[in-house]
């Protein structure tokens, strides 16, 4: 029997609900399931935050939280906004929707009494009912004027605003006050499936209503905010930005007096924790091992039964060289573990060379043993080691489905056939320096007198050592089918900008974050590159330069479909096509390792969820 079309499935589902007498009225049905409890797909890795009820959290304290660098801007809509920018915004600005531990958007009642699609045709209309208590800390209530200013700044029609993105805002026709001062009515010119992604964070009209304020003033300060914290002093010499409890916040009072963001390089964080300069920090596997070793009781046997071997290994390098023992002050520090809402992928640059041939890209995919690669990274950390099966959803998110069968599983023989079909013929094993075949030699593949060789670019910094280990395994798996790789190590600072974004690579390993709104956020990542007037390619964020018209069409359909289930179905179909195009091969969800003082509560490895900043603090 032929599979039902999406429209047919939608009609049948609606008919079934109607027959059962439970077809919901439009405002709730059209709310996109944002407050629903639909079943999740895949296995979720729970967050690890040392959760504690608010009444057991101290009503004081300063928590020092490591960041890679102080934010270059406090405006999340500018191109140089980074993770520190987003952390400040989440603590100090309105977020109409936050994500739960399954990565689902949830209305934040501190700001919204309700938010619903009240009309689908002839135009989509969304009505936001604001919490009457919601106000900026200058005393002005949140209002339609703020929403209108943000829409006008971000819709892409005023070149005076230096914006990084306008997705969704460019679909709005008008923003106006609703029935009263606490109601905002947004009418769309084109349907927007991911409307809940808009107006988060929400900036005040004083920032969005003036291009100079947007471009310049908001880079360095937020004079007006509306969250449990407000932006305090910045000390570039000390590398700190302090967020201070805002007494004008109307919601649950922030438990901390201050939240200090401190810029500390990844390689120095264990020392900073030991010295008492940090309370919370993302760390790598080496530092996590040091912390675990420092907290292991003396004489406790390691996993292999040998007394103290794991602790001893932490005191020695991988080659056995002696190094300083884990510092005593690390005792009492815990490692919180989960999986980040991001995955590591092998990117294949399909713009030129051998990888411009889809058959060669597919051969790379079939040569990889993704399960082994995932296990090598995640199993030693005690985390689920399943390979990532989707480009667009994480395991546990609604819509997650393993679509990797669109390209097929590990099959070196199939990889060899694809290479041969592309003209890369096997020319016997590689030979040693003496001209004789090596004892266990991989095949050599040649075409037009040239060996099949791919430039594999990896970062050279110490923090990237685990990534390079994955790269070495990938290289060995590809070598086994005759795909030779030349690994090039480059400076961390220019790895992404000078190589990935510039397209000066054949293979690379890098990560993409998950999103609750893939039909909007992921579209530019997988959009088909288009030729520019000067002959170059407009790639948006598609740094593999691989795309198809079908993928673009599916994203467009998904982004305009107001039924969440149907939209997710379309996104899933797009994911299968992305797999088949073989420009990006997801390997594993990234591990999230966070070192936290034992007294720190409601913070750590947040997984898919949005942190609740007012609850972070220290145990009483």
VENWOJO-V252201 format. One record per residue. N is the residue number from 1. SS is DSSP state (H for helix, E for strand, C for the rest). Layout:
n:N ss:SS
n:N ss:SS
This chain:
n:1 ss:C
n:2 ss:C
n:3 ss:C
n:4 ss:C
n:5 ss:C
n:6 ss:H
n:7 ss:H
n:8 ss:H
n:9 ss:H
n:10 ss:H
n:11 ss:H
n:12 ss:H
n:13 ss:H
n:14 ss:H
n:15 ss:H
n:16 ss:H
n:17 ss:H
n:18 ss:H
n:19 ss:H
n:20 ss:C
n:21 ss:C
n:22 ss:C
n:23 ss:C
n:24 ss:C
n:25 ss:C
n:26 ss:H
n:27 ss:H
n:28 ss:H
n:29 ss:H
n:30 ss:C
n:31 ss:C
n:32 ss:C
n:33 ss:C
n:34 ss:C
n:35 ss:C
n:36 ss:C
n:37 ss:C
n:38 ss:C
n:39 ss:C
n:40 ss:C
n:41 ss:C
n:42 ss:C
n:43 ss:C
n:44 ss:C
n:45 ss:C
n:46 ss:C
n:47 ss:C
n:48 ss:E
n:49 ss:C
n:50 ss:C
n:51 ss:C
n:52 ss:C
n:53 ss:C
n:54 ss:H
n:55 ss:H
n:56 ss:H
n:57 ss:E
n:58 ss:C
n:59 ss:C
n:60 ss:C
n:61 ss:C
n:62 ss:E
n:63 ss:E
n:64 ss:E
n:65 ss:E
n:66 ss:E
n:67 ss:E
n:68 ss:C
n:69 ss:C
n:70 ss:C
n:71 ss:C
n:72 ss:C
n:73 ss:C
n:74 ss:C
n:75 ss:C
n:76 ss:C
n:77 ss:C
n:78 ss:C
n:79 ss:C
n:80 ss:C
n:81 ss:C
n:82 ss:C
n:83 ss:H
n:84 ss:H
n:85 ss:H
n:86 ss:H
n:87 ss:H
n:88 ss:H
n:89 ss:H
n:90 ss:H
n:91 ss:H
n:92 ss:H
n:93 ss:C
n:94 ss:E
n:95 ss:C
n:96 ss:C
n:97 ss:E
n:98 ss:E
n:99 ss:E
n:100 ss:C
n:101 ss:C
n:102 ss:C
n:103 ss:C
n:104 ss:C
n:105 ss:E
n:106 ss:E
n:107 ss:E
n:108 ss:C
n:109 ss:C
n:110 ss:C
n:111 ss:C
n:112 ss:E
n:113 ss:E
n:114 ss:E
n:115 ss:E
n:116 ss:E
n:117 ss:E
n:118 ss:E
n:119 ss:E
n:120 ss:C
n:121 ss:C
n:122 ss:C
n:123 ss:C
n:124 ss:C
n:125 ss:E
n:126 ss:E
n:127 ss:E
n:128 ss:E
n:129 ss:E
n:130 ss:E
n:131 ss:C
n:132 ss:C
n:133 ss:C
n:134 ss:C
n:135 ss:E
n:136 ss:C
n:137 ss:C
n:138 ss:C
n:139 ss:C
n:140 ss:C
n:141 ss:E
n:142 ss:C
n:143 ss:C
n:144 ss:H
n:145 ss:H
n:146 ss:H
n:147 ss:H
n:148 ss:H
n:149 ss:H
n:150 ss:H
n:151 ss:H
n:152 ss:H
n:153 ss:H
n:154 ss:H
n:155 ss:C
n:156 ss:C
n:157 ss:C
n:158 ss:C
n:159 ss:C
n:160 ss:C
n:161 ss:C
n:162 ss:C
n:163 ss:C
n:164 ss:C
n:165 ss:C
n:166 ss:C
n:167 ss:C
n:168 ss:C
n:169 ss:H
n:170 ss:H
n:171 ss:H
n:172 ss:E
n:173 ss:E
n:174 ss:E
n:175 ss:E
n:176 ss:E
n:177 ss:E
n:178 ss:C
n:179 ss:C
n:180 ss:C
n:181 ss:C
n:182 ss:C
n:183 ss:E
n:184 ss:E
n:185 ss:E
n:186 ss:E
n:187 ss:E
n:188 ss:E
n:189 ss:C
n:190 ss:C
n:191 ss:C
n:192 ss:C
n:193 ss:C
n:194 ss:C
n:195 ss:H
n:196 ss:H
n:197 ss:H
n:198 ss:C
n:199 ss:C
n:200 ss:C
n:201 ss:C
n:202 ss:E
n:203 ss:C
n:204 ss:C
n:205 ss:H
n:206 ss:H
n:207 ss:H
n:208 ss:H
n:209 ss:C
n:210 ss:C
n:211 ss:H
n:212 ss:H
n:213 ss:H
n:214 ss:H
n:215 ss:H
n:216 ss:H
n:217 ss:H
n:218 ss:H
n:219 ss:H
n:220 ss:H
n:221 ss:C
n:222 ss:C
n:223 ss:C
n:224 ss:C
n:225 ss:C
n:226 ss:C
n:227 ss:C
n:228 ss:C
n:229 ss:E
n:230 ss:E
n:231 ss:E
n:232 ss:E
n:233 ss:E
n:234 ss:E
n:235 ss:E
n:236 ss:C
n:237 ss:C
n:238 ss:C
n:239 ss:C
n:240 ss:E
n:241 ss:E
n:242 ss:E
n:243 ss:E
n:244 ss:E
n:245 ss:E
n:246 ss:C
n:247 ss:C
n:248 ss:C
n:249 ss:C
n:250 ss:C
n:251 ss:C
n:252 ss:C
n:253 ss:C
n:254 ss:C
n:255 ss:C
n:256 ss:C
n:257 ss:C
n:258 ss:E
n:259 ss:E
n:260 ss:E
n:261 ss:E
n:262 ss:E
n:263 ss:E
n:264 ss:C
n:265 ss:C
n:266 ss:H
n:267 ss:H
n:268 ss:H
n:269 ss:H
n:270 ss:H
n:271 ss:H
n:272 ss:H
n:273 ss:H
n:274 ss:H
n:275 ss:C
n:276 ss:C
n:277 ss:C
n:278 ss:C
n:279 ss:C
n:280 ss:E
n:281 ss:E
n:282 ss:E
n:283 ss:C
n:284 ss:C
n:285 ss:H
n:286 ss:H
n:287 ss:H
n:288 ss:H
n:289 ss:H
n:290 ss:H
n:291 ss:H
n:292 ss:H
n:293 ss:H
n:294 ss:H
n:295 ss:C
n:296 ss:C
n:297 ss:C
n:298 ss:C
n:299 ss:C
n:300 ss:C
n:301 ss:E
n:302 ss:C
n:303 ss:C
n:304 ss:C
n:305 ss:C
n:306 ss:C
n:307 ss:E
n:308 ss:C
n:309 ss:H
n:310 ss:H
n:311 ss:H
n:312 ss:H
n:313 ss:H
n:314 ss:H
n:315 ss:H
n:316 ss:E
n:317 ss:C
n:318 ss:C
n:319 ss:C
n:320 ss:C
n:321 ss:C
n:322 ss:E
n:323 ss:C
n:324 ss:C
n:325 ss:C
n:326 ss:C
n:327 ss:C
n:328 ss:H
n:329 ss:H
n:330 ss:H
n:331 ss:C
n:332 ss:C
n:333 ss:E
n:334 ss:E
n:335 ss:E
n:336 ss:E
n:337 ss:E
n:338 ss:E
n:339 ss:E
n:340 ss:E
n:341 ss:E
n:342 ss:E
n:343 ss:E
n:344 ss:E
n:345 ss:E
n:346 ss:E
n:347 ss:E
n:348 ss:E
n:349 ss:C
n:350 ss:C
n:351 ss:C
n:352 ss:C
n:353 ss:H
n:354 ss:H
n:355 ss:H
n:356 ss:H
n:357 ss:C
n:358 ss:H
n:359 ss:H
n:360 ss:H
n:361 ss:H
n:362 ss:H
n:363 ss:H
n:364 ss:H
n:365 ss:H
n:366 ss:H
n:367 ss:H
n:368 ss:C
n:369 ss:C
n:370 ss:H
n:371 ss:H
n:372 ss:H
n:373 ss:H
n:374 ss:H
n:375 ss:H
n:376 ss:H
n:377 ss:H
n:378 ss:H
n:379 ss:H
n:380 ss:H
n:381 ss:H
n:382 ss:C
n:383 ss:C
n:384 ss:C
n:385 ss:C
n:386 ss:C
n:387 ss:C
n:388 ss:C
n:389 ss:C
n:390 ss:C
n:391 ss:C
n:392 ss:C
n:393 ss:C
n:394 ss:C
n:395 ss:C
n:396 ss:C
n:397 ss:C
n:398 ss:C
n:399 ss:C
n:400 ss:C
n:401 ss:C
n:402 ss:C
n:403 ss:C
n:404 ss:H
n:405 ss:H
n:406 ss:H
n:407 ss:C
n:408 ss:C
n:409 ss:C
n:410 ss:C
n:411 ss:C
n:412 ss:H
n:413 ss:H
n:414 ss:H
n:415 ss:H
n:416 ss:H
n:417 ss:H
n:418 ss:H
n:419 ss:H
n:420 ss:H
n:421 ss:H
n:422 ss:C
n:423 ss:C
n:424 ss:C
n:425 ss:E
n:426 ss:E
n:427 ss:E
n:428 ss:E
n:429 ss:E
n:430 ss:C
n:431 ss:E
n:432 ss:C
n:433 ss:C
n:434 ss:C
n:435 ss:C
n:436 ss:C
n:437 ss:E
n:438 ss:C
n:439 ss:C
n:440 ss:C
n:441 ss:C
n:442 ss:C
n:443 ss:E
n:444 ss:E
n:445 ss:E
n:446 ss:E
n:447 ss:E
n:448 ss:C
n:449 ss:C
n:450 ss:E
n:451 ss:E
n:452 ss:C
n:453 ss:E
n:454 ss:E
n:455 ss:E
n:456 ss:E
n:457 ss:E
n:458 ss:E
n:459 ss:E
n:460 ss:C
n:461 ss:C
n:462 ss:H
n:463 ss:H
n:464 ss:H
n:465 ss:H
n:466 ss:H
n:467 ss:H
n:468 ss:H
n:469 ss:H
n:470 ss:H
n:471 ss:H
n:472 ss:H
n:473 ss:H
n:474 ss:H
n:475 ss:H
n:476 ss:H
n:477 ss:H
n:478 ss:H
n:479 ss:H
n:480 ss:C
n:481 ss:C
n:482 ss:C
n:483 ss:C
n:484 ss:E
n:485 ss:E
n:486 ss:E
n:487 ss:E
n:488 ss:E
n:489 ss:E
n:490 ss:E
n:491 ss:C
n:492 ss:H
n:493 ss:H
n:494 ss:H
n:495 ss:H
n:496 ss:H
n:497 ss:H
n:498 ss:H
n:499 ss:H
n:500 ss:H
n:501 ss:C
n:502 ss:C
n:503 ss:C
n:504 ss:C
n:505 ss:C
n:506 ss:C
n:507 ss:E
n:508 ss:E
n:509 ss:E
n:510 ss:E
n:511 ss:E
n:512 ss:E
n:513 ss:E
n:514 ss:C
n:515 ss:C
n:516 ss:C
n:517 ss:C
n:518 ss:H
n:519 ss:H
n:520 ss:H
n:521 ss:H
n:522 ss:C
n:523 ss:H
n:524 ss:H
n:525 ss:H
n:526 ss:H
n:527 ss:C
n:528 ss:C
n:529 ss:C
n:530 ss:E
n:531 ss:E
n:532 ss:C
n:533 ss:C
n:534 ss:C
n:535 ss:C
n:536 ss:C
n:537 ss:E
n:538 ss:E
n:539 ss:C
n:540 ss:C
n:541 ss:C
n:542 ss:C
n:543 ss:C
n:544 ss:C
n:545 ss:C
n:546 ss:C
n:547 ss:C
n:548 ss:C
n:549 ss:H
n:550 ss:H
n:551 ss:H
n:552 ss:H
n:553 ss:H
n:554 ss:H
n:555 ss:H
n:556 ss:H
n:557 ss:H
n:558 ss:H
n:559 ss:H
n:560 ss:H
n:561 ss:C
n:562 ss:C
n:563 ss:C
n:564 ss:H
n:565 ss:H
n:566 ss:H
n:567 ss:H
n:568 ss:H
n:569 ss:H
n:570 ss:H
n:571 ss:H
n:572 ss:H
n:573 ss:H
n:574 ss:H
n:575 ss:H
n:576 ss:H
n:577 ss:H
n:578 ss:H
n:579 ss:H
n:580 ss:H
n:581 ss:H
n:582 ss:C
n:583 ss:C
n:584 ss:E
n:585 ss:E
n:586 ss:E
n:587 ss:E
n:588 ss:E
n:589 ss:E
n:590 ss:E
n:591 ss:E
n:592 ss:E
n:593 ss:E
n:594 ss:E
n:595 ss:E
n:596 ss:E
n:597 ss:E
n:598 ss:C
n:599 ss:C
n:600 ss:E
n:601 ss:E
n:602 ss:C
n:603 ss:C
n:604 ss:C
n:605 ss:E
n:606 ss:C
n:607 ss:C
n:608 ss:C
n:609 ss:C
n:610 ss:C
n:611 ss:C
n:612 ss:C
n:613 ss:H
n:614 ss:H
n:615 ss:H
n:616 ss:C
n:617 ss:E
n:618 ss:E
n:619 ss:E
n:620 ss:C
